[in-house]
Amino acid sequence: MTRIDDVFVLRPSPGEDRQAVEAVVTEAFEQGAGLVLWRAPAGDWAARRTAWSLGFALAPGVHRTGSAGGAARDEWIGWLGRADAHEPRSRWLEPVVLDGERFRLRPWRQSDATRLVETASDPVFQRMMPHSPLPRATQDVPAYLQRVRLSEANGVRVAWCVADLETDVALGNVALFEFDTDEPDGTAQVGYWAHPEGRGHGVMAAAVDAVSTWSMGSQDGGGLGLRRLFLLTAQSNIASQRLAERAGFVRVGTERASAETADGGWEDNALYDRLRP
Ligand SMILES: CC(C)(COP(=O)(O)OP(=O)(O)OC[C@H]1O[C@@H](n2cnc3c(N)ncnc32)[C@H](O)[C@@H]1OP(=O)(O)O)[C@@H](O)C(=O)NCCC(=O)NCCS
């Protein structure tokens, strides 16, 4: 712990448990700290989880630090004020494992790298999702997966790999984002894509249906308790619209000129939603 004015800087040791970190934080405030600044190496998930559980506000991204002339470091940064509650500020989202008849919904992992890169290189994918952050090279996969996990830890997005139930090979992706949870029963947007070999079997529609049903389940039962889901798909994306309908979504409108096309133009988006029964 270092002190600068009334700011105490906390760098947890690797593997330090919650109790130990909380004791350091308590002592810092007893010694007059107004603010505890937390710094940990990017990728130390146990440390981030502890800081999150103690109520630290955590910066969403990675910060490149290191003193002048010294080696650069990638760090996560957070802060906790003297009067802040020692409880999480946001939900830590996790892609819980959900089994369907032919697929398993599970977290993405490094062993899916080839399938991610193949999808990113697919012309249909590139036409329909021109601004997707999907990695186009294998060496970019670890950083991509860390960003996916970080967005889940920050409560802003959660993504599932749709894997073949028998082979565990990745077939596609289903994600929830744009959460609006200010109201008691929140809403979210659904997004999806399939690896070229994952298309045409009806698996993706069943996977989107499964994620939708789970997310509308009660929080007590492990769901998210959402009341309404919506999705946007370019008017020209017929496969996606068919999928939406098969997954229980209803077309409710059009958002004019809101889908950016691969050539930099705009086309209409079809708006679909699905309500909790
Ligand atoms: C959208 C996507 C996930 C759909 O995957 P899928 O459900 O396996 O797709 P399918 O090939 O089974 O097509 C779905 C349906 O649309 C139909 N369809 C596909 N293209 C069509 C076309 N051009 N005209 C008419 N019908 C078409 C299929 O016949 C199928 O019909 P069915 O439901 O009666 O069987 C996949 O096409 C994809 O990954 N696209 C690129 C990424 C993307 O567009 N994501 C969605 C962004 S909103």
The ligand as an SDF file (V2000), in Angstrom:
LIG
                    3D

 48 50  0  0  0  0  0  0  0  0999 V2000
  -28.4110  -15.3420  -39.5750 C   0  0  0  0  0  0  0  0  0  0  0  0
  -27.8410  -16.7540  -39.4400 C   0  0  0  0  0  0  0  0  0  0  0  0
  -27.3240  -16.9520  -38.0210 C   0  0  0  0  0  0  0  0  0  0  0  0
  -28.9810  -17.7340  -39.7430 C   0  0  0  0  0  0  0  0  0  0  0  0
  -28.5160  -19.0340  -39.5610 O   0  0  0  0  0  0  0  0  0  0  0  0
  -29.5170  -20.2700  -39.7810 P   0  0  0  0  0  0  0  0  0  0  0  0
  -30.7670  -20.0500  -39.0060 O   0  0  0  0  0  0  0  0  0  0  0  0
  -28.7750  -21.5250  -39.5870 O   0  0  0  0  0  0  0  0  0  0  0  0
  -29.8480  -20.0060  -41.2640 O   0  0  0  0  0  0  0  0  0  0  0  0
  -30.5640  -20.8710  -42.2800 P   0  0  0  0  0  0  0  0  0  0  0  0
  -29.6040  -21.0570  -43.3650 O   0  0  0  0  0  0  0  0  0  0  0  0
  -31.1830  -22.0880  -41.6290 O   0  0  0  0  0  0  0  0  0  0  0  0
  -31.7270  -19.8970  -42.7280 O   0  0  0  0  0  0  0  0  0  0  0  0
  -32.8440  -19.6190  -41.9070 C   0  0  0  0  0  0  0  0  0  0  0  0
  -34.0950  -19.6800  -42.7640 C   0  0  0  0  0  0  0  0  0  0  0  0
  -34.0170  -18.6250  -43.7080 O   0  0  0  0  0  0  0  0  0  0  0  0
  -34.1810  -19.1820  -45.0110 C   0  0  0  0  0  0  0  0  0  0  0  0
  -33.3600  -18.3710  -45.9350 N   0  0  0  0  0  0  0  0  0  0  0  0
  -32.0280  -18.1620  -45.8690 C   0  0  0  0  0  0  0  0  0  0  0  0
  -31.6580  -17.3190  -46.8580 N   0  0  0  0  0  0  0  0  0  0  0  0
  -32.7820  -17.0260  -47.5660 C   0  0  0  0  0  0  0  0  0  0  0  0
  -33.0740  -16.2320  -48.6970 C   0  0  0  0  0  0  0  0  0  0  0  0
  -32.1040  -15.5430  -49.3020 N   0  0  0  0  0  0  0  0  0  0  0  0
  -34.3670  -16.1530  -49.1230 N   0  0  0  0  0  0  0  0  0  0  0  0
  -35.3460  -16.8190  -48.5000 C   0  0  0  0  0  0  0  0  0  0  0  0
  -35.1270  -17.5940  -47.4080 N   0  0  0  0  0  0  0  0  0  0  0  0
  -33.8750  -17.6990  -46.9670 C   0  0  0  0  0  0  0  0  0  0  0  0
  -33.7190  -20.5980  -44.9000 C   0  0  0  0  0  0  0  0  0  0  0  0
  -34.3010  -21.3900  -45.9300 O   0  0  0  0  0  0  0  0  0  0  0  0
  -34.2630  -20.9720  -43.5340 C   0  0  0  0  0  0  0  0  0  0  0  0
  -35.6290  -21.2310  -43.6230 O   0  0  0  0  0  0  0  0  0  0  0  0
  -36.3890  -22.1630  -42.5690 P   0  0  0  0  0  0  0  0  0  0  0  0
  -36.3280  -21.4330  -41.2250 O   0  0  0  0  0  0  0  0  0  0  0  0
  -37.7730  -22.2660  -43.0900 O   0  0  0  0  0  0  0  0  0  0  0  0
  -35.6470  -23.4540  -42.5430 O   0  0  0  0  0  0  0  0  0  0  0  0
  -26.6890  -16.9990  -40.4560 C   0  0  0  0  0  0  0  0  0  0  0  0
  -27.1780  -16.8220  -41.7600 O   0  0  0  0  0  0  0  0  0  0  0  0
  -25.5020  -16.0890  -40.2570 C   0  0  0  0  0  0  0  0  0  0  0  0
  -24.6190  -16.3570  -39.4620 O   0  0  0  0  0  0  0  0  0  0  0  0
  -25.4360  -14.9770  -41.0170 N   0  0  0  0  0  0  0  0  0  0  0  0
  -24.3150  -14.0470  -40.9080 C   0  0  0  0  0  0  0  0  0  0  0  0
  -24.3780  -13.2440  -39.6150 C   0  0  0  0  0  0  0  0  0  0  0  0
  -25.7220  -12.5930  -39.4130 C   0  0  0  0  0  0  0  0  0  0  0  0
  -26.3520  -12.1830  -40.3750 O   0  0  0  0  0  0  0  0  0  0  0  0
  -26.1430  -12.4780  -38.1620 N   0  0  0  0  0  0  0  0  0  0  0  0
  -27.4180  -11.8670  -37.8220 C   0  0  0  0  0  0  0  0  0  0  0  0
  -27.2570  -10.4030  -37.7240 C   0  0  0  0  0  0  0  0  0  0  0  0
  -28.7930   -9.6720  -37.2550 S   0  0  0  0  0  0  0  0  0  0  0  0
  1  2  1  0
  2  3  1  0
  2  4  1  0
  2 36  1  0
  4  5  1  0
  5  6  1  0
  6  7  2  0
  6  8  1  0
  6  9  1  0
  9 10  1  0
 10 11  2  0
 10 12  1  0
 10 13  1  0
 13 14  1  0
 14 15  1  0
 15 16  1  0
 15 30  1  0
 16 17  1  0
 17 18  1  0
 17 28  1  0
 18 19  1  0
 18 27  1  0
 19 20  2  0
 20 21  1  0
 21 22  1  0
 21 27  2  0
 22 23  1  0
 22 24  2  0
 24 25  1  0
 25 26  2  0
 26 27  1  0
 28 29  1  0
 28 30  1  0
 30 31  1  0
 31 32  1  0
 32 33  2  0
 32 34  1  0
 32 35  1  0
 36 37  1  0
 36 38  1  0
 38 39  2  0
 38 40  1  0
 40 41  1  0
 41 42  1  0
 42 43  1  0
 43 44  2  0
 43 45  1  0
 45 46  1  0
 46 47  1  0
 47 48  1  0
M  END
$$$$
